Amino acid sequence: MAAPMSRCRFQFVFVFFIILFGVAAQSELEELQPIEVEDRIERGCVFLLLSPENEVLWNNFVTLTAVFRETKPNNRGVTLGLGASDIVRQKEKNDKVNTENNRVKENTTVSKENSGKEGNSARPGSPRNGNEVFIGYHRGPFLWGPEEPLKWKENQGQTGEKMFNKPHDTAFFPRKKKDRSCLIKPLKVRPRAESYDWGFDAESMLHFINSKCDTYKTLEGKRSHAGVFRDEILANLFHVREVSNVTMAGLWHSLYAREGKEFHSEDSDGVCVSEARDSCIKEGSSASVVGTKHWQPQADNDHAQESSSSSNIIPQCTRLSHSITKEEFFHNYLIRSKPFILENAVSHWTAFTKWTKEFFLSRYKNEKIHIKLAPNGVFEGVEDVSLWEDHKTMEIPPYIYNQLPFPDLVVVRPGTANIRFAEFSDMMDQKQFDQTCSEKKNGTSAKVSAYLEYSSISHFPELEKDVEELDLAMDLLEMKHLNIWLSDGDTLGKLHFDPFDNFLCQIRGKKQLTLFEPHDNSRLYEAHIPEALLGYDKSSQTFRRKTLLDSTSMVMSPLDILNPDFKRFPRFADARPLNCTINEGDVLFMPAFWWHEVQSYPNITEGRNLAVNFWYEPFLQKEFPCQECKLDVNPKYRHLLR
């Protein structure tokens, strides 16, 4: 009689385990309601199964869940290797989650993609973009609210055809990225889903998630080869500290020591700016620290150990007098975000001999061009808003004002004019002076500087054949813009960055660029800064500070590196400058997001500074303005990580 009873008990226990295994299977996929989806996409992307009754899809979704949890599933979500006690604990854990008002818990996260730590380190498996990956299912109609169904984006899948019986068996929601370009509160808009039609096998689905969520996983739950390569890239970015310990505070300390004075960074408040800016820059006084030919102080004894070369001179970019292969460029410079100069790399261009002063004047004499105008050659500097006529009447909404770290400063956008090229040429030749404009200081006059800048070469289509794209970038990077830059060679472009990889090619004159790395932008005080537009009266040749704009700059720094105010901007004292000076025929590779200030000098015979630059989709990108955001590999170049 004992045997049947034992068999009955065994059957009861077996059924009990089957039930628990079913609970565990259901728990492998989290059921997400629309309100939870809307919450999750603030932190990451969501891949949602809308047809949970489809067993093939269900198993694939369970597999994906296991991939990101680094566990291995069996059919219908049963996790291999779980004993009875594990299953009981799993059920208790799920019950606890379900009884807490359906709150979103950390253990429902499929994969947490933390932002990078301080410095270059990046946790393996986690991109710095802050993404998380959420995988779940939804049963029944997906409604945001009464009579508010889910809407879909018009997107093209990999195959271009539907793979499943139903139009939408799955829904993908990308992470909702913060709009850093605007300080106005965004309108609340329900997210639209993207359809999926890559293939119903788990490998295709994983490839889809990796590409959409910027993750790097294999079906075994391990880091992919591309992910390992990416981690290595982010851990080995170039820092100026590799070539020098010279800091901005060290430069000023050395300068004061040379003049027999004692320097305290907290006392430096940019006094030179308010007293005689032009003389500071032009006469080699104590403000001529960076970006001018006057700054080459020798280190005093206290700082001899601080400099890598026993002299407190700004370290120089790597200069190459020989060509390099595309592979060398990729591994040694592009993926390291390392600037370098190729000497005499474009002197063979047709433009190098053809683009003379006489050629431009004869060919484009009567062509209308759009130029920028600024006093004393200083373009897009930052100054006190109180200097502007409208500062007392300009009202900024409190919500926006409170987000501005420097509401008392403005980026001065240059005046503009549409004139014939012949007039522009005359302005570069005549060294015009404005005797009455508001830039007049201490009896001196402000020169009216004209600049053909940020001008697409497509405005001069016949010139495009006179330049050549560098082999280093061809078929590697995606070109976005080709620009021409022409001035009298006495211009200073103030501190900013560009969100493009840049090849700057010098044809006439030279440019001296002072660079700062983009790895800790709190030192450069990256932020939204209000803008103002200079007015220019052509008839009287006068500037007017009147128009304050209701827009902000996102790429300018509030710092004046020629007259640093360490008292207001103390973190700038630790910034390390890098000097990259290019002469005629040289090319500077400047990676995206490197801060730079550009002092131009004229060609001696023609009195011109002429350059072209190629802007490319950046290999390394970041969100901006954002002081804490780190560089990461641009998803558009994932194919280069293989």
C-alpha positions in Angstrom: 0.0 0.0 0.0 3.0 2.3 0.5 3.9 2.4 -3.2 0.7 4.1 -4.5 0.9 6.7 -1.8 4.5 7.5 -2.7 3.5 7.7 -6.3 0.7 10.1 -5.4 3.1 12.3 -3.4 5.5 12.3 -6.3 2.9 13.3 -8.7 1.8 16.1 -6.4 5.3 17.4 -6.1 5.8 17.1 -9.8 2.7 19.2 -10.5 3.8 21.7 -7.9 7.2 22.2 -9.7 5.5 22.4 -13.1 3.4 25.3 -11.7 6.4 27.0 -10.3 8.3 26.5 -13.5 5.3 28.2 -15.3 5.5 31.1 -12.9 9.3 31.4 -13.5 8.6 31.3 -17.3 6.1 34.1 -17.1 8.5 36.1 -14.9 11.2 35.9 -17.5 9.3 38.5 -19.5 8.0 41.6 -17.7 4.5 42.7 -18.6 4.7 46.5 -19.3 1.8 48.8 -19.4 1.9 52.0 -21.5 2.6 54.2 -18.6 5.6 52.0 -17.7 6.9 52.1 -21.3 6.7 55.9 -21.2 8.7 55.9 -18.0 11.3 53.5 -19.3 12.2 55.3 -22.5 13.4 58.2 -20.4 16.3 55.9 -19.4 16.7 53.5 -22.3 15.0 51.7 -25.2 12.1 49.3 -24.9 11.5 46.2 -27.1 7.9 45.0 -26.6 6.2 41.8 -27.6 2.6 42.6 -28.6 1.7 39.0 -29.5 2.7 37.0 -26.4 0.6 34.0 -27.7 3.2 33.6 -30.5 5.4 30.9 -29.0 8.3 31.5 -31.4 8.4 35.1 -30.6 7.9 34.5 -26.9 10.9 32.1 -26.8 13.1 34.6 -28.8 12.1 37.4 -26.4 13.0 35.2 -23.4 16.3 34.4 -25.1 17.0 38.1 -25.4 16.1 38.7 -21.8 18.6 36.0 -20.8 21.3 37.5 -23.1 21.1 40.8 -21.3 20.8 39.1 -17.9 23.7 36.9 -18.8 21.7 33.7 -18.1 20.7 30.9 -20.5 17.0 30.1 -21.0 15.2 27.1 -22.1 11.9 27.0 -24.1 9.0 29.2 -22.7 11.5 31.0 -20.5 12.5 28.3 -18.1 16.0 29.1 -16.9 18.3 26.2 -17.0 20.2 25.4 -13.8 17.5 26.5 -11.3 16.8 24.1 -8.4 13.5 24.0 -6.4 14.7 26.5 -3.9 15.8 28.8 -6.6 12.3 28.7 -8.1 10.6 29.3 -4.8 12.8 32.3 -4.2 12.1 33.5 -7.7 8.3 33.2 -7.0 8.6 35.1 -3.7 10.6 37.8 -5.4 8.0 38.2 -8.1 5.2 38.3 -5.6 7.0 41.0 -3.7 7.4 43.1 -6.9 3.8 42.7 -7.8 2.5 43.8 -4.4 4.2 47.1 -4.3 1.8 49.0 -6.5 3.5 47.9 -9.7 6.4 50.2 -9.0 9.2 50.0 -11.5 12.0 48.1 -9.8 15.7 47.9 -10.7 15.5 44.1 -11.0 13.1 44.5 -14.0 15.9 46.1 -15.9 17.2 43.8 -18.6 20.5 45.6 -19.1 21.7 48.6 -17.3 24.0 50.8 -19.5 25.7 53.2 -17.1 27.4 56.3 -18.2 31.2 56.2 -18.0 33.1 56.9 -14.9 35.5 59.8 -14.4 38.3 59.7 -16.8 38.5 57.2 -19.7 37.2 54.1 -18.0 34.1 52.4 -19.2 32.5 49.4 -17.6 32.7 46.5 -20.0 29.3 46.0 -21.6 28.1 49.5 -20.8 28.1 52.4 -23.2 28.6 55.8 -21.7 25.3 57.1 -23.2 23.3 56.0 -20.2 21.1 53.6 -22.1 19.2 50.8 -20.5 17.5 48.0 -22.4 14.0 46.9 -21.3 12.4 43.8 -22.9 8.8 42.8 -22.1 5.4 42.1 -23.4 2.0 43.7 -23.5 -1.3 41.8 -23.7 -4.3 43.3 -25.4 -4.7 46.7 -27.2 -1.9 49.1 -26.4 -3.6 52.4 -25.5 -2.0 55.5 -24.0 -5.4 56.6 -22.8 -9.0 56.4 -23.8 -9.2 56.5 -27.6 -5.5 57.1 -27.8 -3.9 54.2 -29.6 -0.3 53.6 -30.3 1.1 55.3 -33.4 3.9 54.1 -35.5 6.9 55.7 -37.2 7.4 55.2 -40.9 10.6 53.3 -40.9 12.3 50.8 -43.2 13.3 47.5 -41.9 16.3 45.4 -43.0 14.3 43.2 -45.2 11.6 45.6 -46.3 8.8 43.1 -45.7 6.8 41.9 -42.8 8.0 38.7 -41.3 5.0 37.8 -39.1 1.4 37.1 -39.7 0.2 40.2 -37.8 1.1 43.8 -39.0 2.7 44.5 -35.6 3.8 41.6 -33.4 6.4 43.8 -31.8 7.1 47.4 -31.0 10.4 49.1 -30.5 10.8 52.4 -28.6 14.2 54.2 -28.8 15.5 56.0 -25.8 14.0 59.5 -25.5 17.0 61.7 -25.8 17.1 65.0 -23.9 16.8 67.9 -26.2 19.9 69.9 -25.1 19.5 72.4 -28.0 16.6 74.2 -26.4 15.9 75.5 -22.9 12.1 75.8 -23.5 10.0 73.1 -21.9 9.3 70.6 -24.6 5.7 69.8 -25.5 4.5 66.4 -24.2 4.2 64.1 -27.2 3.4 60.4 -27.0 6.2 58.3 -28.3 5.8 56.5 -31.6 6.8 52.9 -32.0 9.1 51.5 -34.6 8.1 48.4 -36.4 10.4 45.4 -36.6 10.8 43.2 -39.6 14.5 42.1 -39.6 13.7 38.4 -39.0 12.1 36.3 -36.3 15.2 34.4 -35.2 16.9 35.5 -31.9 20.2 36.5 -33.6 18.5 38.9 -36.0 16.5 40.4 -33.0 19.7 40.8 -31.0 21.4 42.5 -33.9 18.5 44.9 -34.1 18.7 45.7 -30.4 22.4 46.2 -30.5 22.2 48.6 -33.4 19.2 50.5 -32.1 20.2 50.7 -28.4 24.0 51.0 -29.0 24.8 47.8 -27.1 27.3 45.1 -27.8 26.1 41.6 -26.8 26.3 38.1 -28.2 23.7 35.4 -27.9 25.8 33.9 -25.2 25.4 37.0 -23.1 29.1 38.0 -23.6 30.7 41.2 -24.9 31.0 41.2 -28.7 34.3 41.8 -30.4 33.0 45.2 -31.5 32.1 46.0 -27.9 35.5 45.0 -26.6 37.1 47.2 -29.3 34.9 50.1 -28.3 35.9 49.7 -24.6 39.5 49.7 -25.6 39.0 52.9 -27.7 37.3 54.7 -24.8 40.0 53.6 -22.4 42.8 54.9 -24.5 41.7 58.4 -25.7 44.5 60.9 -26.0 45.0 63.4 -23.2 47.3 66.4 -23.3 48.7 65.2 -20.0 50.5 62.5 -22.0 52.8 65.1 -23.5 52.8 67.9 -20.9 51.8 68.9 -17.4 51.6 72.6 -18.3 48.4 74.1 -17.0 46.9 77.5 -17.6 47.7 78.4 -14.0 51.2 77.2 -14.5 51.6 79.4 -17.6 50.5 82.5 -15.7 52.6 81.7 -12.7 55.6 81.4 -15.1 54.8 84.7 -16.8 54.5 86.6 -13.5 57.7 85.0 -12.2 59.5 86.1 -15.3 58.3 89.7 -14.6 59.4 89.4 -10.9 55.8 89.3 -9.6 53.9 86.9 -7.4 50.9 85.2 -9.1 47.8 84.0 -7.3 45.2 82.5 -9.6 42.3 83.6 -7.3 43.4 87.2 -7.9 43.4 87.0 -11.7 40.1 88.5 -12.8 40.7 89.4 -16.4 41.5 93.0 -15.6 43.3 93.4 -18.9 40.1 93.0 -20.7 38.4 96.0 -19.1 41.5 98.3 -19.4 43.0 97.9 -22.9 42.1 94.8 -24.7 43.8 95.6 -28.0 47.1 96.5 -26.4 46.9 93.3 -24.3 46.7 91.2 -27.5 48.9 93.3 -29.8 51.7 94.6 -27.6 52.8 91.5 -25.9 51.8 92.5 -22.4 51.0 90.2 -19.6 47.8 89.1 -21.3 49.5 87.7 -24.3 49.7 84.2 -22.8 48.1 81.9 -25.4 47.5 82.1 -29.1 50.0 84.8 -29.9 53.6 84.7 -31.0 54.6 86.6 -27.9 54.0 83.7 -25.5 57.1 81.6 -25.0 58.1 82.1 -21.4 60.8 80.0 -19.8 59.8 78.1 -16.7 61.0 79.3 -13.3 62.7 76.9 -10.9 59.4 76.1 -9.1 57.8 74.9 -12.3 60.8 73.3 -14.0 59.5 69.9 -12.9 56.0 70.6 -14.1 56.8 70.9 -17.7 57.7 67.9 -19.8 60.4 69.8 -21.6 62.0 71.9 -18.8 60.3 75.0 -20.1 56.8 76.2 -19.5 56.0 76.5 -23.2 52.7 75.3 -24.5 53.2 71.7 -25.9 53.0 71.3 -29.6 50.8 69.0 -31.7 52.4 65.9 -33.2 53.9 67.0 -36.5 54.5 64.5 -39.3 56.8 65.3 -42.2 55.9 62.1 -44.0 52.7 60.5 -45.2 50.8 57.9 -43.2 48.5 55.1 -44.2 44.8 55.1 -43.6 45.3 52.3 -41.1 47.8 54.3 -39.2 45.5 57.3 -39.2 42.6 55.2 -37.9 44.5 53.5 -35.1 46.9 56.2 -34.0 44.8 59.3 -34.3 41.1 58.9 -35.3 40.0 56.5 -32.6 42.2 58.1 -30.0 40.8 61.6 -30.7 44.4 62.9 -31.1 45.2 66.0 -33.1 48.2 66.0 -35.4 49.7 68.0 -38.3 50.7 66.7 -41.7 53.4 69.0 -43.0 53.3 70.1 -46.6 50.4 67.7 -47.4 48.5 69.9 -49.8 51.2 72.0 -51.5 50.6 69.9 -54.6 47.0 71.1 -54.9 46.0 73.2 -57.9 44.6 75.7 -55.4 48.0 76.2 -53.9 49.3 78.0 -56.9 46.1 79.0 -58.7 44.2 80.8 -55.8 46.1 84.0 -55.8 44.8 87.4 -54.8 44.7 88.4 -58.4 42.8 85.2 -59.4 40.0 85.8 -56.9 39.7 89.4 -57.8 39.5 88.8 -61.6 37.2 85.8 -61.4 34.8 87.0 -58.7 35.1 90.7 -58.8 31.4 91.4 -59.3 30.1 88.3 -57.5 27.9 89.0 -54.4 29.2 87.3 -51.3 28.1 87.1 -47.6 30.8 88.2 -45.2 31.1 88.7 -41.4 32.3 91.9 -39.8 33.8 92.5 -36.4 35.9 95.1 -34.7 39.7 94.6 -34.3 39.6 91.2 -35.9 38.0 89.5 -32.8 35.2 87.2 -33.9 32.6 85.7 -31.6 34.1 86.7 -28.2 32.1 86.8 -25.0 31.5 90.0 -23.1 29.3 91.6 -20.4 25.7 92.1 -21.4 25.6 95.5 -19.7 27.6 96.9 -22.7 24.5 96.4 -24.9 21.8 99.0 -25.3 19.0 96.5 -24.9 20.2 94.9 -21.7 17.7 96.8 -19.5 14.7 96.1 -21.7 15.4 92.5 -22.7 13.3 90.2 -20.7 14.2 86.5 -20.3 11.5 84.2 -19.0 12.5 83.1 -15.4 12.3 79.4 -16.4 15.1 80.0 -19.0 17.0 82.6 -17.0 17.4 80.1 -14.2 19.0 77.6 -16.5 21.7 80.1 -17.7 24.9 79.7 -15.7 26.2 83.0 -17.1 23.2 85.3 -17.8 25.4 88.4 -17.5 27.5 87.3 -20.5 26.7 87.2 -24.2 28.4 85.7 -27.2 29.0 88.5 -29.7 27.9 87.3 -33.2 29.6 89.4 -35.9 27.8 91.8 -38.1 27.0 90.8 -41.7 27.0 92.3 -45.1 26.2 91.2 -48.7 28.8 92.9 -50.9 30.7 92.5 -54.1 33.9 90.5 -53.9 35.8 93.6 -55.1 34.6 95.6 -52.1 35.6 92.7 -49.8 39.0 92.7 -51.3 39.3 96.4 -50.8 38.4 96.1 -47.1 41.2 93.5 -46.7 43.7 95.8 -48.4 42.8 99.2 -47.0 43.0 98.5 -43.3 39.9 100.6 -42.6 39.3 102.2 -39.3 36.2 103.2 -37.5 36.8 106.5 -35.5 33.4 106.8 -33.9 32.1 103.3 -33.0 31.6 102.0 -29.5 34.8 100.0 -29.7 36.9 103.1 -29.4 39.0 102.9 -26.3 41.6 105.2 -24.8 41.9 107.3 -27.9 42.5 104.3 -30.2 40.3 103.2 -33.1 38.7 99.9 -33.9 39.6 98.3 -37.2 36.7 96.9 -39.2 37.6 93.3 -40.0 36.0 91.4 -42.8 35.9 87.7 -43.0 34.6 85.2 -45.5 34.1 82.4 -43.0 32.0 79.2 -42.7 31.3 79.6 -46.4 30.6 76.5 -48.3 32.8 76.1 -51.3 29.7 75.1 -53.2 29.1 78.9 -53.6 32.2 78.8 -55.8 31.6 75.5 -57.6 34.5 75.7 -60.0 36.9 75.9 -57.0 36.0 72.4 -55.8 38.0 70.7 -58.5 41.1 72.6 -57.3 41.2 70.8 -53.9 41.4 67.1 -53.1 39.9 65.1 -50.3 42.6 63.5 -48.3 43.1 59.8 -48.9 43.1 59.3 -45.1 39.4 60.2 -44.8 38.2 59.0 -48.2 35.8 56.0 -47.9 36.4 56.0 -44.1 34.6 59.1 -42.9 31.3 60.7 -44.1 32.0 64.2 -45.4 29.4 66.8 -44.3 30.9 70.2 -45.4 33.7 71.7 -47.4 34.3 75.3 -46.4 36.5 78.2 -47.5 38.0 80.8 -45.2 39.5 84.1 -46.4 40.6 87.2 -44.5 43.3 89.8 -44.2 45.0 87.4 -41.8 44.6 89.5 -38.7 41.6 87.7 -37.1 41.1 85.9 -33.8 38.3 83.3 -33.7 37.5 82.9 -30.0 37.3 79.7 -28.0 34.7 77.1 -29.3 34.3 73.6 -30.5 32.8 72.0 -33.7 30.8 68.8 -33.7 32.8 67.5 -36.7 36.1 65.8 -37.4 38.1 68.4 -39.1 40.9 68.5 -41.7 42.0 72.1 -41.8 44.2 72.8 -44.9 46.3 76.0 -45.0 46.9 77.6 -48.4 48.0 81.2 -47.5 49.4 82.6 -44.3 49.4 80.6 -41.1 47.0 79.7 -38.2 48.0 79.3 -34.6 45.4 77.2 -32.8 45.3 76.7 -29.1 43.4 73.5 -28.3 41.9 72.0 -25.1 40.7 68.4 -24.9 37.0 67.6 -24.6 37.2 65.1 -21.8 36.3 67.3 -18.8 34.2 70.2 -20.1 33.6 71.5 -16.6 37.0 73.1 -17.0 35.9 74.9 -20.1 32.5 75.8 -18.6 30.5 74.4 -21.5 27.0 75.8 -21.4 24.2 77.7 -23.1 25.3 81.3 -23.4 23.0 84.1 -24.6 23.8 85.6 -28.0 23.9 89.2 -29.3 24.3 90.5 -32.8 26.5 93.3 -33.8 25.0 96.0 -36.0 27.1 97.5 -38.7 26.4 100.7 -40.6 28.2 100.5 -43.9 28.0 104.2 -44.7 29.5 105.3 -41.5 31.6 102.2 -41.0 30.4 101.9 -37.4 29.4 99.1 -35.1 26.5 99.2 -32.7 25.9 97.0 -29.7 22.2 96.9 -29.6 20.5 93.7 -30.6 20.3 91.0 -27.9 18.9 87.8 -29.4 16.5 85.3 -27.9 18.8 82.4 -28.7 21.9 80.9 -27.1 25.2 79.5 -28.3 25.9 75.9 -27.5 29.5 75.6 -28.7 31.2 78.7 -27.3 33.1 79.0 -24.0 32.7 82.0 -21.6 36.5 81.9 -21.1 38.9 84.4 -22.5 42.1 82.4 -22.7 44.2 85.6 -23.3 42.9 87.1 -20.1 41.6 84.3 -17.9 39.5 85.1 -15.0 40.5 82.4 -12.6 38.5 83.9 -9.8 35.2 83.3 -11.6 36.3 80.3 -13.5 38.7 78.5 -11.1 38.5 75.0 -12.8 40.1 76.5 -15.9 43.3 76.8 -14.0 43.8 73.1 -14.4 43.1 73.0 -18.1 46.1 72.0 -20.3 46.6 73.8 -23.6 48.0 72.3 -26.8 49.5 74.5 -29.6 48.9 73.4 -33.2 50.4 75.9 -35.7 49.9 75.2 -39.4 51.9 76.9 -42.1 51.2 77.1 -45.9 50.7 73.5 -47.2 50.1 72.0 -43.8 47.0 70.1 -42.7 45.7 69.9 -39.2 43.5 67.0 -38.1 41.4 68.3 -35.3 39.0 65.7 -33.8 35.4 66.7 -33.1 34.6 68.6 -29.9 38.2 69.7 -29.2 38.0 73.3 -28.0 40.1 75.7 -30.1 40.9 79.4 -30.4 42.4 80.4 -33.8 44.8 83.3 -34.3 45.4 83.9 -38.1 48.4 85.6 -39.7 48.7 86.9 -43.2 50.8 85.7 -46.1 53.6 88.3 -46.4 53.4 88.9 -50.1 49.5 89.0 -50.5 48.3 90.1 -47.1 45.8 87.2 -47.0 45.0 84.2 -44.9 43.3 81.5 -47.0 42.3 78.0 -45.9 39.8 75.3 -46.7 38.5 72.7 -44.3 36.7 69.3 -44.6 34.1 68.6 -41.9 33.2 65.0 -41.4 30.6 63.1 -39.4 32.5 62.6 -36.1 33.8 59.2 -35.3 33.5 60.0 -31.6 30.4 62.0 -30.6 28.9 63.5 -27.5 25.8 65.3 -26.4 26.1 69.0 -26.0 26.1 71.4 -24.3 26.8 69.0 -21.5 29.8 69.3 -19.2 29.6 65.7 -17.8 28.8 63.9 -21.1 31.7 61.8 -22.5 32.8 60.9 -25.9 31.5 57.6 -27.3 31.7 55.8 -30.7 29.3 57.2 -33.2 26.7 54.4 -34.0 27.1 55.4 -37.7 30.6 53.9 -37.5 29.8 50.7 -35.7 30.9 48.8 -38.9 34.5 50.0 -38.3 34.7 48.1 -35.0 34.6 44.7 -36.6 
